[in-house]
């Protein structure tokens, strides 16, 4: 059976050795890089299924690398590792293309579970056919979940996997209340506080993507969840 390939970027030698060996012992094929400037060439050659990127790196930081990787491969799963826990850092991580965010210090069990969950979400997902044309018409927008693409007029935006999953939930339930807990369990697997904060970030991003059409809104229902309003 072919091993799952992980590109692991970490400049702390002791931590890097532990994580690298632990991942290999779990059956992953790991390429470890210590310097940010060497990552993109390694990424192109190695072609990993998932990237685990430390944020603070020599020469090129993890957020910048995440942005560069997503330009090449929009659907590439990325987990950021960081000692930072400020809200602005969390937001920046997701804006840079991250799918998940692990705060140092972390246990190997936590990291491995997050890797497996993200791989399951991104590799084993299957979009139902939303219509005979395989896309959703949302006001002035067209959303193609198979391509992770949201377009309006001649402009098209590539979405991350979780952005597409969240928008798909809303698109399938227009003008209906969708419970926050259901969204968290469907996309993240649980409704923990950390994942709840992640959802807040994704809701803000989707609202920004949909702002060109005032008839399309994500309304917060306090204590319940959201209603995806699409006016005729």
C-alpha positions as CSV (number, residue, x, y, z in Angstrom):
1,X,0.0,0.0,0.0
2,X,1.4,3.4,-1.0
3,X,2.3,5.6,2.0
4,X,0.7,9.0,2.7
5,X,3.4,11.6,2.0
6,X,3.8,14.5,4.5
7,X,5.9,17.6,3.9
8,X,7.0,18.6,7.4
9,X,8.7,22.0,7.8
10,X,10.3,22.7,11.2
11,X,13.5,24.5,12.2
12,X,13.7,23.3,15.8
13,X,16.0,20.2,15.6
14,X,14.8,18.4,18.7
15,X,11.1,18.8,18.0
16,X,11.6,18.1,14.3
17,X,13.4,14.8,15.1
18,X,10.6,13.7,17.4
19,X,7.8,14.5,15.1
20,X,9.6,13.2,12.0
21,X,10.3,9.8,13.7
22,X,6.8,9.6,15.2
23,X,5.1,10.2,11.9
24,X,7.4,7.6,10.1
25,X,6.6,5.1,12.9
26,X,2.9,5.5,12.1
27,X,3.5,4.6,8.4
28,X,3.7,8.0,6.8
29,X,6.4,8.9,4.3
30,X,7.9,12.2,5.6
31,X,10.1,14.8,4.0
32,X,11.4,17.2,6.6
33,X,12.7,20.7,5.6
34,X,14.3,23.1,8.1
35,X,14.6,26.3,6.0
36,X,11.6,28.1,4.5
37,X,13.6,29.0,1.3
38,X,14.0,25.3,0.4
39,X,10.3,24.4,0.8
40,X,8.8,25.3,-2.6
41,X,11.3,23.3,-4.6
42,X,10.9,20.3,-2.2
43,X,7.1,20.7,-2.5
44,X,7.1,20.5,-6.3
45,X,9.3,17.4,-6.3
46,X,7.8,15.5,-3.4
47,X,4.2,16.2,-4.2
48,X,2.8,15.5,-0.7
49,X,-0.8,14.7,0.2
50,X,-0.5,17.0,3.2
51,X,1.8,19.8,4.5
52,X,2.6,20.4,8.2
53,X,4.2,23.9,8.4
54,X,5.8,25.6,11.3
55,X,5.0,29.3,11.2
56,X,8.3,30.8,12.5
57,X,10.9,29.7,10.0
58,X,14.3,31.0,8.7
59,X,14.0,33.2,5.5
60,X,10.4,32.4,4.5
61,X,7.7,32.1,7.2
62,X,5.0,29.4,7.2
63,X,2.1,31.7,6.3
64,X,3.9,32.9,3.2
65,X,4.6,29.3,2.2
66,X,1.0,28.4,2.7
67,X,0.0,31.2,0.3
68,X,2.5,30.0,-2.3
69,X,1.5,26.4,-2.0
70,X,-2.2,27.2,-2.4
71,X,-1.5,29.2,-5.5
72,X,0.1,26.1,-7.0
73,X,-2.4,23.6,-5.6
74,X,-5.6,25.3,-4.2
75,X,-6.9,22.0,-2.7
76,X,-3.7,21.2,-0.9
77,X,-4.4,20.4,2.8
78,X,-2.2,22.4,5.2
79,X,-1.8,22.3,9.0
80,X,0.1,25.2,10.7
81,X,2.1,24.7,13.8
82,X,2.7,27.7,16.0
83,X,3.5,28.9,19.5
84,X,1.2,31.9,18.9
85,X,-2.3,31.9,20.1
86,X,-3.5,35.5,19.3
87,X,-6.8,35.8,17.3
88,X,-5.1,37.8,14.6
89,X,-2.5,35.0,14.1
90,X,-5.3,32.4,13.9
91,X,-7.1,34.5,11.3
92,X,-3.9,35.1,9.3
93,X,-3.3,31.3,9.3
94,X,-6.6,30.6,7.7
95,X,-6.3,33.5,5.3
96,X,-2.9,32.0,4.2
97,X,-4.6,28.8,3.2
98,X,-4.4,26.8,6.3
99,X,-7.0,24.1,6.9
100,X,-6.1,23.5,10.5
101,X,-4.0,25.1,13.3
102,X,-2.1,23.3,16.1
103,X,-0.7,25.3,19.0
104,X,2.7,24.3,20.5
105,X,3.3,22.5,22.7
106,X,1.2,19.7,21.3
107,X,1.0,15.9,21.8
108,X,1.8,13.6,18.9
109,X,-1.6,12.0,19.3
110,X,-3.3,15.3,18.7
111,X,-1.2,16.1,15.6
112,X,-1.7,12.6,14.1
113,X,-5.5,12.8,14.8
114,X,-5.7,16.1,13.1
115,X,-3.6,14.9,10.1
116,X,-5.9,11.8,9.7
117,X,-9.1,13.9,10.0
118,X,-7.9,16.4,7.5
119,X,-6.9,13.7,5.1
120,X,-10.3,12.0,5.5
121,X,-12.0,15.3,4.8
122,X,-10.0,16.2,1.7
123,X,-9.4,12.8,0.1
124,X,-12.5,10.7,0.9
125,X,-15.1,13.4,0.5
126,X,-17.7,13.1,-2.2
127,X,-19.9,16.0,-3.3
128,X,-23.5,15.1,-4.0
129,X,-24.7,16.4,-7.3
130,X,-26.4,19.6,-6.3
131,X,-28.3,19.8,-9.6
132,X,-28.3,18.2,-13.0
133,X,-25.7,20.8,-13.9
134,X,-23.6,20.0,-10.8
135,X,-23.5,23.6,-9.6
136,X,-25.5,25.9,-7.4
137,X,-27.0,29.3,-8.5
138,X,-26.8,31.6,-5.5
139,X,-28.2,35.0,-6.4
140,X,-25.7,36.5,-8.9
141,X,-23.1,33.8,-8.0
142,X,-22.5,30.4,-9.4
143,X,-20.9,27.9,-7.0
144,X,-19.3,24.7,-8.4
145,X,-18.4,22.5,-5.4
146,X,-16.5,20.0,-7.5
147,X,-14.1,22.7,-8.6
148,X,-14.1,24.5,-5.3
149,X,-15.0,27.6,-7.3
150,X,-17.3,30.6,-6.6
151,X,-17.9,32.9,-9.5
152,X,-19.8,36.1,-10.2
153,X,-19.8,37.5,-13.8
154,X,-16.3,37.0,-15.2
155,X,-14.6,36.8,-11.8
156,X,-13.9,33.4,-10.2
157,X,-12.5,32.6,-6.7
158,X,-10.9,29.3,-5.7
159,X,-12.2,28.1,-2.3
160,X,-10.5,25.9,0.2
161,X,-12.0,22.5,1.0
162,X,-13.7,23.7,4.2
163,X,-14.9,26.9,2.6
164,X,-16.5,24.8,-0.1
165,X,-18.0,22.4,2.4
166,X,-19.5,25.3,4.5
167,X,-20.9,27.0,1.4
168,X,-22.3,23.7,0.2
169,X,-24.2,23.3,3.5
170,X,-25.7,26.7,3.2
171,X,-26.5,26.3,-0.6
172,X,-28.3,23.1,0.1
173,X,-30.4,24.8,2.9
174,X,-31.3,28.3,1.5
175,X,-33.5,30.5,3.8
176,X,-33.5,27.8,6.5
177,X,-31.9,27.8,10.0
178,X,-28.8,25.7,10.1
179,X,-27.5,24.8,13.6
180,X,-24.0,25.8,14.5
181,X,-23.4,22.5,16.2
182,X,-24.4,20.5,13.1
183,X,-22.0,22.5,11.0
184,X,-19.1,21.9,13.4
185,X,-19.7,18.2,13.6
186,X,-20.1,17.8,9.8
187,X,-17.0,19.8,8.8
188,X,-14.6,19.5,11.8
189,X,-15.9,16.3,13.5
190,X,-16.6,18.0,16.9
191,X,-18.0,21.2,18.4
192,X,-15.0,22.1,20.5
193,X,-14.2,25.7,21.4
194,X,-11.2,25.7,19.1
195,X,-13.2,24.5,16.1
196,X,-16.0,27.0,17.0
197,X,-13.4,29.8,16.6
198,X,-12.4,28.3,13.3
199,X,-16.0,28.4,12.1
200,X,-16.2,32.1,13.0
201,X,-13.2,32.7,10.8
202,X,-14.8,30.8,7.9
203,X,-18.1,32.6,8.2
204,X,-16.3,36.0,8.0
205,X,-14.5,34.8,4.9
206,X,-17.6,33.6,3.2
207,X,-19.4,36.8,4.0
208,X,-16.6,38.7,2.3
209,X,-16.7,36.5,-0.8
210,X,-20.5,37.0,-1.1
211,X,-20.6,40.8,-0.5
212,X,-21.0,41.7,-4.1
213,X,-24.6,40.6,-4.1
214,X,-26.6,42.3,-1.3
215,X,-29.5,39.7,-1.7
216,X,-27.2,37.0,-0.5
217,X,-26.5,37.1,3.3
218,X,-25.4,34.8,6.1
219,X,-27.5,35.8,9.1
220,X,-26.4,34.9,12.6
221,X,-29.2,33.4,14.7
222,X,-27.9,33.9,18.2
223,X,-27.8,30.7,20.3
224,X,-28.8,28.6,17.3
225,X,-26.6,29.0,14.2
226,X,-27.2,30.7,10.8
227,X,-29.7,31.3,8.1
228,X,-28.4,31.6,4.5
229,X,-30.7,34.2,3.0
230,X,-31.0,34.3,-0.8
231,X,-33.6,36.8,-1.9
232,X,-35.4,36.3,-5.2
